[in-house]
Amino acid sequence: MFFLGSAYPTGKLGINASVPPILFGALRMGIVFLCLYPFCKIILPNKKYILPLLGFSFSMGVCVNLFLYLSVNASSIMSPLVIGAQLSIPIGIILSSVFIGESINYKKWILIFTSLLGILLIGFDPKIADEILGFLLICSMAFFYALSQVFSRHLKELDVKFTNASMGFIGFFTLLIGSIFFEGNTVFHLKNLNLEAWLMVLHAGVLCSLVGHMSMFYLYKFYSVGQVLPFYALFPIFGMVLSFFIFGEIPTAIMLIGGIIVITSVFLLQKIR
């Protein structure tokens, strides 16, 4: 969870070092593919896995990175983003109920509702007024992250290295094309990446994706989405602590209250079977 939480402040450092947000996501996915390719056998999987694999690759590899780094680029403060990303937990549990039949009892519904109230409270913080675009973008990221977890449940029979290498391959080329068309001067940006920018990209690709996310995807082989995804609630603590040490960012009282409501709600979700 530490590495997942670090993705936000370190992503901001990378973008501040002149890496366009869509290109940052493309490079992150390219590193994932290059690191995993030597360790997995690239074959065409059984046709029943094709659509879930494509859904997983586009939701996680493309959309999550797209909205994550666009939100980081659009925001000057990171705390609302790391808390807003928690929407992926209630959304993921709801989607798992709709698409794969995992049950949601009334206690879970209450906690899902309170977590949404916490997010809504943060949205009314006056400090968020100038950050509303970034907040909306991170909510979009949360939806696609939750969707990717549901797709991953349909891929539990496949090697996790293969599924993530496929995600990295599709994510890299799709985001690279997006960067070329919407950001432009891609070759110029690549040639002018400094050491700090490359370190932040490597951190995102190796530690956040390979260590952080793959550890969670591996758990889906043995546990349900509802059991695994709530642990995702722990990463905002690390994200806000790192934002404080890196940017000197102090959350407002409303952010803290809303954050406590959200984190407590999603933490308790894991206690309910």
C-alpha positions as CSV (number, residue, x, y, z in Angstrom):
1,M,0.0,0.0,0.0
2,F,3.0,2.3,0.6
3,F,3.9,2.1,-3.1
4,L,0.3,2.7,-4.2
5,G,0.1,5.8,-2.0
6,S,3.4,7.1,-3.3
7,A,2.1,7.1,-6.9
8,Y,0.4,10.5,-6.4
9,P,3.2,12.7,-5.0
10,T,5.9,11.1,-7.1
11,G,3.7,11.4,-10.2
12,K,3.4,15.1,-9.4
13,L,7.2,15.3,-9.2
14,G,7.6,13.6,-12.6
15,I,5.0,15.9,-14.3
16,N,6.7,18.9,-12.6
17,A,9.9,17.7,-14.2
18,S,8.3,18.3,-17.6
19,V,6.8,14.9,-18.4
20,P,3.4,15.4,-20.1
21,P,0.8,13.4,-18.1
22,I,-0.3,11.0,-20.9
23,L,3.3,10.4,-21.9
24,F,4.1,9.7,-18.2
25,G,1.4,7.0,-18.2
26,A,2.6,5.5,-21.5
27,L,6.2,5.3,-20.2
28,R,5.0,3.7,-17.0
29,M,3.2,1.0,-18.9
30,G,6.1,0.5,-21.3
31,I,8.4,-0.2,-18.3
32,V,5.8,-2.8,-17.0
33,F,5.8,-4.6,-20.3
34,L,9.6,-4.6,-20.7
35,C,10.1,-5.9,-17.1
36,L,7.6,-8.7,-17.5
37,Y,8.1,-9.8,-21.1
38,P,11.2,-11.9,-20.4
39,F,9.4,-13.8,-17.6
40,C,6.2,-14.8,-19.4
41,K,5.2,-16.9,-22.4
42,I,3.3,-14.7,-24.8
43,I,0.6,-16.9,-26.4
44,L,-3.0,-16.3,-27.5
45,P,-5.1,-17.3,-24.5
46,N,-8.4,-19.3,-24.7
47,K,-11.1,-17.3,-26.4
48,K,-13.1,-17.1,-23.2
49,Y,-10.3,-14.9,-21.7
50,I,-10.0,-12.5,-24.7
51,L,-12.7,-10.0,-23.8
52,P,-11.9,-9.9,-20.0
53,L,-8.2,-9.5,-20.9
54,L,-8.9,-6.6,-23.3
55,G,-11.3,-5.1,-20.7
56,F,-8.7,-5.4,-18.0
57,S,-5.9,-4.0,-20.2
58,F,-7.9,-0.9,-21.4
59,S,-9.5,-0.1,-18.0
60,M,-6.3,-0.6,-15.9
61,G,-3.5,0.0,-18.5
62,V,-5.1,2.9,-20.4
63,C,-7.9,4.6,-18.5
64,V,-6.5,4.4,-14.9
65,N,-3.2,5.9,-16.0
66,L,-4.9,8.4,-18.3
67,F,-7.2,9.8,-15.6
68,L,-4.6,9.4,-12.8
69,Y,-2.0,11.6,-14.4
70,L,-4.4,14.1,-15.9
71,S,-5.8,14.6,-12.4
72,V,-2.3,15.0,-10.9
73,N,-1.5,17.5,-13.6
74,A,-4.7,19.4,-13.0
75,S,-4.3,19.6,-9.2
76,S,-2.0,21.6,-7.0
77,I,-2.7,19.5,-3.9
78,M,-2.6,15.8,-3.7
79,S,-4.6,14.9,-0.5
80,P,-8.0,15.2,-2.1
81,L,-6.9,12.9,-4.9
82,V,-5.6,10.1,-2.7
83,I,-8.8,10.2,-0.7
84,G,-11.0,10.6,-3.8
85,A,-9.4,7.5,-5.3
86,Q,-11.1,5.5,-2.5
87,L,-14.3,5.6,-4.5
88,S,-12.8,2.6,-6.3
89,I,-13.6,0.4,-3.2
90,P,-17.4,0.9,-3.0
91,I,-17.7,1.0,-6.8
92,G,-15.6,-2.2,-7.0
93,I,-17.8,-4.0,-4.5
94,I,-21.0,-2.9,-6.3
95,L,-19.6,-3.9,-9.7
96,S,-18.5,-7.3,-8.3
97,S,-22.1,-7.8,-7.2
98,V,-23.5,-6.9,-10.6
99,F,-21.1,-8.8,-12.8
100,I,-19.9,-11.7,-10.8
101,G,-22.6,-12.2,-8.2
102,E,-20.7,-11.4,-5.0
103,S,-23.2,-10.6,-2.3
104,I,-23.7,-7.2,-0.6
105,N,-25.5,-7.3,2.7
106,Y,-27.2,-4.3,4.3
107,K,-24.1,-3.6,6.5
108,K,-22.0,-3.2,3.4
109,W,-24.5,-0.9,1.8
110,I,-24.4,1.3,4.9
111,L,-20.6,1.5,4.8
112,I,-20.7,2.1,1.0
113,F,-23.1,5.0,1.6
114,T,-21.0,6.5,4.4
115,S,-17.9,6.3,2.3
116,L,-19.7,8.2,-0.4
117,L,-20.8,10.8,2.1
118,G,-17.2,11.3,3.2
119,I,-16.2,11.9,-0.5
120,L,-19.1,14.3,-0.8
121,L,-18.0,16.2,2.3
122,I,-14.5,16.6,0.9
123,G,-16.0,18.0,-2.3
124,F,-17.6,20.9,-0.3
125,D,-14.2,21.9,1.1
126,P,-13.6,25.5,-0.1
127,K,-10.0,24.6,-0.9
128,I,-11.3,22.1,-3.5
129,A,-13.1,24.9,-5.4
130,D,-10.0,25.4,-7.6
131,E,-9.3,21.7,-7.7
132,I,-12.7,20.4,-8.9
133,L,-11.4,19.2,-12.3
134,G,-8.7,17.1,-10.7
135,F,-11.2,15.8,-8.2
136,L,-13.6,14.7,-11.0
137,L,-10.8,13.2,-13.0
138,I,-9.7,11.1,-10.0
139,C,-13.3,9.9,-9.5
140,S,-13.2,8.7,-13.2
141,M,-9.9,6.9,-12.4
142,A,-11.5,5.2,-9.4
143,F,-14.3,3.9,-11.6
144,F,-11.9,2.3,-14.1
145,Y,-9.7,0.9,-11.3
146,A,-12.7,-0.8,-9.8
147,L,-13.7,-2.1,-13.2
148,S,-10.3,-3.5,-13.7
149,Q,-10.5,-5.5,-10.5
150,V,-13.7,-7.1,-11.7
151,F,-12.1,-8.0,-15.0
152,S,-9.1,-9.5,-13.2
153,R,-11.4,-11.9,-11.3
154,H,-12.2,-13.5,-14.7
155,L,-8.5,-13.9,-15.4
156,K,-7.5,-15.7,-12.2
157,E,-6.6,-18.9,-14.2
158,L,-4.0,-17.0,-16.3
159,D,-0.5,-16.2,-15.2
160,V,-0.5,-12.8,-13.5
161,K,2.7,-11.9,-15.3
162,F,1.1,-12.5,-18.6
163,T,-2.0,-10.5,-17.9
164,N,0.1,-7.5,-16.6
165,A,2.5,-7.8,-19.6
166,S,-0.6,-7.6,-21.9
167,M,-1.9,-4.6,-19.9
168,G,1.5,-2.9,-20.2
169,F,1.7,-3.6,-24.0
170,I,-1.8,-2.3,-24.7
171,G,-1.5,0.6,-22.3
172,F,1.9,1.7,-23.7
173,F,0.9,1.9,-27.3
174,T,-2.6,3.3,-26.7
175,L,-1.3,6.1,-24.4
176,L,1.6,6.8,-26.6
177,I,-0.7,7.4,-29.6
178,G,-2.9,9.6,-27.3
179,S,0.2,11.6,-26.3
180,I,1.3,12.1,-29.9
181,F,-2.2,13.4,-30.9
182,F,-3.1,15.4,-27.8
183,E,0.2,16.5,-26.3
184,G,2.4,16.7,-29.4
185,N,6.2,17.0,-29.5
186,T,6.6,13.5,-28.1
187,V,10.1,12.9,-29.5
188,F,11.2,16.3,-28.1
189,H,9.8,15.5,-24.6
190,L,11.5,12.1,-24.6
191,K,14.8,13.5,-25.6
192,N,14.6,16.1,-22.8
193,L,13.6,13.9,-19.9
194,N,16.0,14.6,-17.1
195,L,17.2,12.2,-14.4
196,E,14.5,13.1,-11.9
197,A,11.8,12.5,-14.5
198,W,13.2,9.0,-15.4
199,L,13.4,8.1,-11.7
200,M,9.8,9.1,-11.1
201,V,8.7,7.0,-14.2
202,L,10.8,4.0,-13.0
203,H,9.3,4.4,-9.5
204,A,5.8,4.3,-11.0
205,G,6.5,1.4,-13.4
206,V,8.5,-0.8,-11.1
207,L,7.4,-0.1,-7.6
208,C,3.8,1.1,-8.0
209,S,2.8,-1.2,-10.8
210,L,5.0,-4.3,-10.6
211,V,5.2,-4.5,-6.8
212,G,2.1,-2.7,-5.6
213,H,-0.6,-3.6,-8.2
214,M,0.6,-7.1,-9.1
215,S,0.6,-8.1,-5.4
216,M,-3.1,-7.3,-5.3
217,F,-3.9,-9.0,-8.6
218,Y,-2.1,-12.1,-7.3
219,L,-4.4,-12.2,-4.3
220,Y,-7.4,-12.4,-6.6
221,K,-6.4,-15.9,-7.4
222,F,-7.4,-16.9,-3.9
223,Y,-9.8,-14.2,-2.5
224,S,-12.8,-12.3,-3.7
225,V,-12.8,-8.7,-4.9
226,G,-14.7,-7.7,-1.8
227,Q,-12.0,-9.2,0.5
228,V,-9.0,-7.8,-1.3
229,L,-10.0,-4.4,-2.5
230,P,-10.8,-2.9,0.9
231,F,-7.0,-3.1,1.8
232,Y,-6.7,-0.4,-0.9
233,A,-8.1,1.9,1.8
234,L,-4.7,1.9,3.6
235,F,-2.8,3.7,0.8
236,P,-4.2,7.3,1.4
237,I,-2.4,7.4,4.8
238,F,0.9,6.9,3.0
239,G,-0.1,9.2,0.2
240,M,-1.0,12.1,2.5
241,V,2.1,11.5,4.7
242,L,4.4,11.6,1.6
243,S,2.6,14.7,0.3
244,F,3.3,16.4,3.6
245,F,7.1,15.5,3.5
246,I,7.5,16.2,-0.2
247,F,5.3,19.3,-0.7
248,G,4.6,20.4,2.8
249,E,0.9,19.9,2.2
250,I,-1.3,20.0,5.3
251,P,-4.9,18.7,4.8
252,T,-7.7,21.0,5.9
253,A,-10.1,20.0,8.8
254,I,-12.8,19.1,6.3
255,M,-10.4,16.9,4.3
256,L,-9.3,15.2,7.5
257,I,-12.9,14.6,8.7
258,G,-14.0,13.4,5.2
259,G,-10.9,11.2,4.9
260,I,-11.4,9.6,8.3
261,I,-15.0,8.8,7.3
262,V,-14.0,7.3,4.0
263,I,-11.0,5.3,5.3
264,T,-12.9,4.0,8.3
265,S,-15.9,3.0,6.1
266,V,-13.8,1.1,3.6
267,F,-11.7,-0.5,6.3
268,L,-14.8,-1.9,8.0
269,L,-16.0,-3.2,4.7
270,Q,-13.3,-5.9,4.9
271,K,-14.5,-7.0,8.3
272,I,-17.9,-7.9,6.9
273,R,-18.4,-11.3,5.2
